[in-house]
Amino acid sequence: MNFGVLPLELADPDDRERLSPDDVLVIEDLREAVRSGDPIEVQVRGGPTLHATHHLSDRQVEVLLAGGLIHWIRDRG
């Protein structure tokens, strides 16, 4: 998250078996989903809808939504 990469964890670990390396994942309204802390719907293009979560603190969410730690520090100065 320090580099602006959202660490998601699948709500159901068995869903890993439903993913392929070439899958395209689509997440609608990502910024709001991350902010809310609610489970995030992940649509596999042409496939199932999965649910994921993150375990970020409020500060980590703020850093992530700024685009990473460097951008967050820049914006605070």
N, CA, C and O atoms as a GROMACS GRO file, in nm:
protein
  308
    1MET      N    1   0.081  -0.118   0.000
    1MET     CA    2   0.000   0.000   0.000
    1MET      C    3   0.086   0.125   0.000
    1MET      O    4   0.039   0.232  -0.041
    2ASN      N    5   0.211   0.114   0.045
    2ASN     CA    6   0.300   0.230   0.039
    2ASN      C    7   0.330   0.272  -0.104
    2ASN      O    8   0.371   0.386  -0.128
    3PHE      N    9   0.309   0.183  -0.199
    3PHE     CA   10   0.332   0.214  -0.340
    3PHE      C   11   0.202   0.231  -0.416
    3PHE      O   12   0.201   0.233  -0.539
    4GLY      N   13   0.090   0.243  -0.343
    4GLY     CA   14  -0.040   0.263  -0.406
    4GLY      C   15  -0.103   0.135  -0.458
    4GLY      O   16  -0.191   0.140  -0.544
    5VAL      N   17  -0.058   0.020  -0.406
    5VAL     CA   18  -0.113  -0.110  -0.449
    5VAL      C   19  -0.205  -0.161  -0.338
    5VAL      O   20  -0.162  -0.175  -0.223
    6LEU      N   21  -0.328  -0.188  -0.372
    6LEU     CA   22  -0.427  -0.232  -0.275
    6LEU      C   23  -0.410  -0.381  -0.244
    6LEU      O   24  -0.426  -0.464  -0.333
    7PRO      N   25  -0.378  -0.415  -0.118
    7PRO     CA   26  -0.365  -0.556  -0.081
    7PRO      C   27  -0.503  -0.614  -0.047
    7PRO      O   28  -0.556  -0.590   0.062
    8LEU      N   29  -0.559  -0.688  -0.139
    8LEU     CA   30  -0.690  -0.750  -0.117
    8LEU      C   31  -0.673  -0.896  -0.078
    8LEU      O   32  -0.579  -0.964  -0.121
    9GLU      N   33  -0.766  -0.943   0.003
    9GLU     CA   34  -0.770  -1.083   0.044
    9GLU      C   35  -0.908  -1.136   0.006
    9GLU      O   36  -1.010  -1.074   0.040
   10LEU      N   37  -0.912  -1.248  -0.061
   10LEU     CA   38  -1.040  -1.307  -0.098
   10LEU      C   39  -1.115  -1.348   0.029
   10LEU      O   40  -1.058  -1.408   0.120
   11ALA      N   41  -1.244  -1.314   0.035
   11ALA     CA   42  -1.326  -1.348   0.151
   11ALA      C   43  -1.336  -1.500   0.167
   11ALA      O   44  -1.337  -1.551   0.279
   12ASP      N   45  -1.344  -1.570   0.055
   12ASP     CA   46  -1.350  -1.716   0.056
   12ASP      C   47  -1.220  -1.767  -0.006
   12ASP      O   48  -1.203  -1.757  -0.128
   13PRO      N   49  -1.128  -1.822   0.074
   13PRO     CA   50  -0.999  -1.867   0.020
   13PRO      C   51  -1.013  -1.968  -0.094
   13PRO      O   52  -0.923  -1.977  -0.178
   14ASP      N   53  -1.121  -2.042  -0.099
   14ASP     CA   54  -1.141  -2.139  -0.207
   14ASP      C   55  -1.161  -2.071  -0.342
   14ASP      O   56  -1.147  -2.136  -0.446
   15ASP      N   57  -1.193  -1.940  -0.342
   15ASP     CA   58  -1.210  -1.867  -0.468
   15ASP      C   59  -1.080  -1.857  -0.547
   15ASP      O   60  -1.082  -1.830  -0.667
   16ARG      N   61  -0.966  -1.878  -0.481
   16ARG     CA   62  -0.838  -1.874  -0.554
   16ARG      C   63  -0.838  -1.972  -0.670
   16ARG      O   64  -0.780  -1.945  -0.775
   17GLU      N   65  -0.904  -2.084  -0.649
   17GLU     CA   66  -0.910  -2.188  -0.753
   17GLU      C   67  -0.994  -2.144  -0.873
   17GLU      O   68  -0.983  -2.203  -0.980
   18ARG      N   69  -1.076  -2.042  -0.856
   18ARG     CA   70  -1.162  -1.994  -0.964
   18ARG      C   71  -1.093  -1.888  -1.049
   18ARG      O   72  -1.149  -1.842  -1.149
   19LEU      N   73  -0.971  -1.850  -1.012
   19LEU     CA   74  -0.897  -1.746  -1.084
   19LEU      C   75  -0.786  -1.807  -1.169
   19LEU      O   76  -0.726  -1.908  -1.133
   20SER      N   77  -0.761  -1.743  -1.282
   20SER     CA   78  -0.651  -1.780  -1.370
   20SER      C   79  -0.558  -1.661  -1.385
   20SER      O   80  -0.601  -1.547  -1.370
   21PRO      N   81  -0.430  -1.685  -1.414
   21PRO     CA   82  -0.335  -1.574  -1.428
   21PRO      C   83  -0.375  -1.470  -1.533
   21PRO      O   84  -0.337  -1.354  -1.520
   22ASP      N   85  -0.450  -1.509  -1.635
   22ASP     CA   86  -0.486  -1.414  -1.740
   22ASP      C   87  -0.622  -1.349  -1.719
   22ASP      O   88  -0.670  -1.277  -1.807
   23ASP      N   89  -0.686  -1.373  -1.605
   23ASP     CA   90  -0.816  -1.311  -1.576
   23ASP      C   91  -0.802  -1.160  -1.562
   23ASP      O   92  -0.700  -1.109  -1.514
   24VAL      N   93  -0.905  -1.090  -1.605
   24VAL     CA   94  -0.913  -0.945  -1.586
   24VAL      C   95  -1.014  -0.921  -1.476
   24VAL      O   96  -1.129  -0.964  -1.486
   25LEU      N   97  -0.971  -0.852  -1.371
   25LEU     CA   98  -1.058  -0.824  -1.257
   25LEU      C   99  -1.109  -0.681  -1.265
   25LEU      O  100  -1.033  -0.588  -1.291
   26VAL      N  101  -1.239  -0.664  -1.244
   26VAL     CA  102  -1.302  -0.533  -1.252
   26VAL      C  103  -1.366  -0.502  -1.117
   26VAL      O  104  -1.442  -0.583  -1.062
   27ILE      N  105  -1.333  -0.384  -1.063
   27ILE     CA  106  -1.390  -0.341  -0.936
   27ILE      C  107  -1.452  -0.204  -0.958
   27ILE      O  108  -1.382  -0.108  -0.990
   28GLU      N  109  -1.583  -0.195  -0.941
   28GLU     CA  110  -1.655  -0.069  -0.958
   28GLU      C  111  -1.641   0.015  -0.831
   28GLU      O  112  -1.638  -0.039  -0.720
   29ASP      N  113  -1.632   0.147  -0.846
   29ASP     CA  114  -1.628   0.240  -0.732
   29ASP      C  115  -1.526   0.198  -0.627
   29ASP      O  116  -1.556   0.194  -0.508
   30LEU      N  117  -1.406   0.168  -0.673
   30LEU     CA  118  -1.303   0.115  -0.584
   30LEU      C  119  -1.270   0.209  -0.470
   30LEU      O  120  -1.259   0.165  -0.355
   31ARG      N  121  -1.254   0.337  -0.499
   31ARG     CA  122  -1.216   0.432  -0.394
   31ARG      C  123  -1.318   0.430  -0.279
   31ARG      O  124  -1.281   0.428  -0.162
   32GLU      N  125  -1.446   0.431  -0.314
   32GLU     CA  126  -1.550   0.430  -0.211
   32GLU      C  127  -1.553   0.296  -0.137
   32GLU      O  128  -1.573   0.293  -0.016
   33ALA      N  129  -1.533   0.188  -0.210
   33ALA     CA  130  -1.532   0.055  -0.147
   33ALA      C  131  -1.418   0.044  -0.046
   33ALA      O  132  -1.435  -0.012   0.062
   34VAL      N  133  -1.302   0.097  -0.082
   34VAL     CA  134  -1.187   0.093   0.009
   34VAL      C  135  -1.215   0.179   0.131
   34VAL      O  136  -1.188   0.138   0.244
   35ARG      N  137  -1.268   0.298   0.109
   35ARG     CA  138  -1.299   0.390   0.218
   35ARG      C  139  -1.399   0.330   0.317
   35ARG      O  140  -1.382   0.344   0.438
   36SER      N  141  -1.501   0.263   0.266
   36SER     CA  142  -1.609   0.213   0.352
   36SER      C  143  -1.564   0.096   0.439
   36SER      O  144  -1.616   0.077   0.549
   37GLY      N  145  -1.469   0.017   0.391
   37GLY     CA  146  -1.425  -0.100   0.465
   37GLY      C  147  -1.517  -0.221   0.446
   37GLY      O  148  -1.492  -0.328   0.501
   38ASP      N  149  -1.625  -0.202   0.367
   38ASP     CA  150  -1.717  -0.312   0.339
   38ASP      C  151  -1.650  -0.411   0.244
   38ASP      O  152  -1.553  -0.377   0.177
   39PRO      N  153  -1.703  -0.534   0.238
   39PRO     CA  154  -1.650  -0.629   0.139
   39PRO      C  155  -1.658  -0.569  -0.002
   39PRO      O  156  -1.752  -0.498  -0.036
   40ILE      N  157  -1.557  -0.598  -0.082
   40ILE     CA  158  -1.544  -0.541  -0.216
   40ILE      C  159  -1.581  -0.648  -0.318
   40ILE      O  160  -1.528  -0.759  -0.316
   41GLU      N  161  -1.674  -0.612  -0.407
   41GLU     CA  162  -1.712  -0.704  -0.515
   41GLU      C  163  -1.607  -0.698  -0.624
   41GLU      O  164  -1.573  -0.591  -0.674
   42VAL      N  165  -1.556  -0.813  -0.661
   42VAL     CA  166  -1.457  -0.825  -0.767
   42VAL      C  167  -1.520  -0.907  -0.879
   42VAL      O  168  -1.547  -1.026  -0.862
   43GLN      N  169  -1.542  -0.843  -0.991
   43GLN     CA  170  -1.600  -0.912  -1.107
   43GLN      C  171  -1.488  -0.965  -1.195
   43GLN      O  172  -1.404  -0.888  -1.242
   44VAL      N  173  -1.488  -1.094  -1.216
   44VAL     CA  174  -1.394  -1.154  -1.311
   44VAL      C  175  -1.459  -1.139  -1.448
   44VAL      O  176  -1.566  -1.194  -1.473
   45ARG      N  177  -1.393  -1.064  -1.538
   45ARG     CA  178  -1.452  -1.039  -1.670
   45ARG      C  179  -1.484  -1.172  -1.737
   45ARG      O  180  -1.395  -1.255  -1.759
   46GLY      N  181  -1.614  -1.192  -1.768
   46GLY     CA  182  -1.658  -1.316  -1.831
   46GLY      C  183  -1.670  -1.431  -1.733
   46GLY      O  184  -1.684  -1.546  -1.774
   47GLY      N  185  -1.665  -1.402  -1.604
   47GLY     CA  186  -1.669  -1.508  -1.505
   47GLY      C  187  -1.748  -1.469  -1.382
   47GLY      O  188  -1.838  -1.385  -1.388
   48PRO      N  189  -1.715  -1.530  -1.270
   48PRO     CA  190  -1.792  -1.509  -1.148
   48PRO      C  191  -1.762  -1.375  -1.080
   48PRO      O  192  -1.666  -1.306  -1.113
   49THR      N  193  -1.847  -1.340  -0.986
   49THR     CA  194  -1.823  -1.226  -0.898
   49THR      C  195  -1.772  -1.282  -0.766
   49THR      O  196  -1.835  -1.369  -0.706
   50LEU      N  197  -1.660  -1.231  -0.722
   50LEU     CA  198  -1.598  -1.275  -0.596
   50LEU      C  199  -1.605  -1.160  -0.496
   50LEU      O  200  -1.634  -1.047  -0.534
   51HIS      N  201  -1.579  -1.189  -0.371
   51HIS     CA  202  -1.576  -1.086  -0.268
   51HIS      C  203  -1.438  -1.086  -0.202
   51HIS      O  204  -1.379  -1.191  -0.176
   52ALA      N  205  -1.391  -0.965  -0.176
   52ALA     CA  206  -1.259  -0.950  -0.116
   52ALA      C  207  -1.268  -0.847  -0.004
   52ALA      O  208  -1.363  -0.769   0.004
   53THR      N  209  -1.168  -0.848   0.081
   53THR     CA  210  -1.160  -0.752   0.191
   53THR      C  211  -1.018  -0.698   0.200
   53THR      O  212  -0.925  -0.752   0.140
   54HIS      N  213  -1.005  -0.592   0.275
   54HIS     CA  214  -0.871  -0.543   0.310
   54HIS      C  215  -0.868  -0.522   0.460
   54HIS      O  216  -0.972  -0.509   0.524
   55HIS      N  217  -0.749  -0.518   0.515
   55HIS     CA  218  -0.732  -0.503   0.660
   55HIS      C  219  -0.646  -0.380   0.688
   55HIS      O  220  -0.556  -0.383   0.771
   56LEU      N  221  -0.676  -0.272   0.616
   56LEU     CA  222  -0.598  -0.148   0.630
   56LEU      C  223  -0.657  -0.060   0.740
   56LEU      O  224  -0.778  -0.056   0.761
   57SER      N  225  -0.569   0.009   0.809
   57SER     CA  226  -0.613   0.109   0.907
   57SER      C  227  -0.663   0.233   0.832
   57SER      O  228  -0.644   0.245   0.711
   58ASP      N  229  -0.726   0.324   0.903
   58ASP     CA  230  -0.773   0.449   0.840
   58ASP      C  231  -0.657   0.525   0.777
   58ASP      O  232  -0.670   0.580   0.668
   59ARG      N  233  -0.544   0.529   0.845
   59ARG     CA  234  -0.427   0.599   0.791
   59ARG      C  235  -0.375   0.530   0.664
   59ARG      O  236  -0.340   0.596   0.567
   60GLN      N  237  -0.370   0.398   0.667
   60GLN     CA  238  -0.325   0.324   0.549
   60GLN      C  239  -0.418   0.347   0.431
   60GLN      O  240  -0.372   0.358   0.317
   61VAL      N  241  -0.548   0.355   0.455
   61VAL     CA  242  -0.644   0.386   0.348
   61VAL      C  243  -0.614   0.523   0.292
   61VAL      O  244  -0.616   0.542   0.170
   62GLU      N  245  -0.588   0.619   0.379
   62GLU     CA  246  -0.556   0.756   0.336
   62GLU      C  247  -0.432   0.757   0.247
   62GLU      O  248  -0.430   0.822   0.143
   63VAL      N  249  -0.328   0.685   0.288
   63VAL     CA  250  -0.204   0.676   0.210
   63VAL      C  251  -0.231   0.610   0.075
   63VAL      O  252  -0.186   0.659  -0.028
   64LEU      N  253  -0.304   0.501   0.076
   64LEU     CA  254  -0.336   0.430  -0.047
   64LEU      C  255  -0.412   0.518  -0.144
   64LEU      O  256  -0.379   0.524  -0.263
   65LEU      N  257  -0.515   0.586  -0.095
   65LEU     CA  258  -0.598   0.669  -0.183
   65LEU      C  259  -0.523   0.792  -0.234
   65LEU      O  260  -0.564   0.853  -0.333
   66ALA      N  261  -0.414   0.830  -0.167
   66ALA     CA  262  -0.330   0.939  -0.215
   66ALA      C  263  -0.239   0.893  -0.328
   66ALA      O  264  -0.177   0.975  -0.396
   67GLY      N  265  -0.232   0.762  -0.349
   67GLY     CA  266  -0.147   0.707  -0.454
   67GLY      C  267  -0.019   0.647  -0.402
   67GLY      O  268   0.068   0.608  -0.480
   68GLY      N  269  -0.006   0.639  -0.270
   68GLY     CA  270   0.112   0.582  -0.208
   68GLY      C  271   0.175   0.679  -0.111
   68GLY      O  272   0.133   0.794  -0.100
   69LEU      N  273   0.275   0.632  -0.040
   69LEU     CA  274   0.336   0.710   0.068
   69LEU      C  275   0.403   0.838   0.019
   69LEU      O  276   0.390   0.943   0.083
   70ILE      N  277   0.473   0.832  -0.093
   70ILE     CA  278   0.540   0.952  -0.143
   70ILE      C  279   0.439   1.061  -0.175
   70ILE      O  280   0.459   1.177  -0.139
   71HIS      N  281   0.330   1.025  -0.242
   71HIS     CA  282   0.226   1.123  -0.276
   71HIS      C  283   0.157   1.175  -0.150
   71HIS      O  284   0.126   1.294  -0.141
   72TRP      N  285   0.134   1.088  -0.053
   72TRP     CA  286   0.069   1.127   0.072
   72TRP      C  287   0.155   1.229   0.146
   72TRP      O  288   0.104   1.330   0.194
   73ILE      N  289   0.286   1.203   0.156
   73ILE     CA  290   0.378   1.296   0.222
   73ILE      C  291   0.384   1.428   0.147
   73ILE      O  292   0.380   1.534   0.208
   74ARG      N  293   0.392   1.422   0.015
   74ARG     CA  294   0.395   1.544  -0.068
   74ARG      C  295   0.271   1.629  -0.044
   74ARG      O  296   0.282   1.751  -0.029
   75ASP      N  297   0.155   1.566  -0.039
   75ASP     CA  298   0.030   1.638  -0.024
   75ASP      C  299   0.014   1.698   0.116
   75ASP      O  300  -0.063   1.793   0.132
   76ARG      N  301   0.083   1.646   0.214
   76ARG     CA  302   0.072   1.697   0.351
   76ARG      C  303   0.160   1.818   0.374
   76ARG      O  304   0.141   1.892   0.471
   77GLY      N  305   0.256   1.840   0.284
   77GLY     CA  306   0.354   1.948   0.304
   77GLY      C  307   0.313   2.073   0.249
   77GLY      O  308   0.386   2.171   0.259
   0.00000   0.00000   0.00000
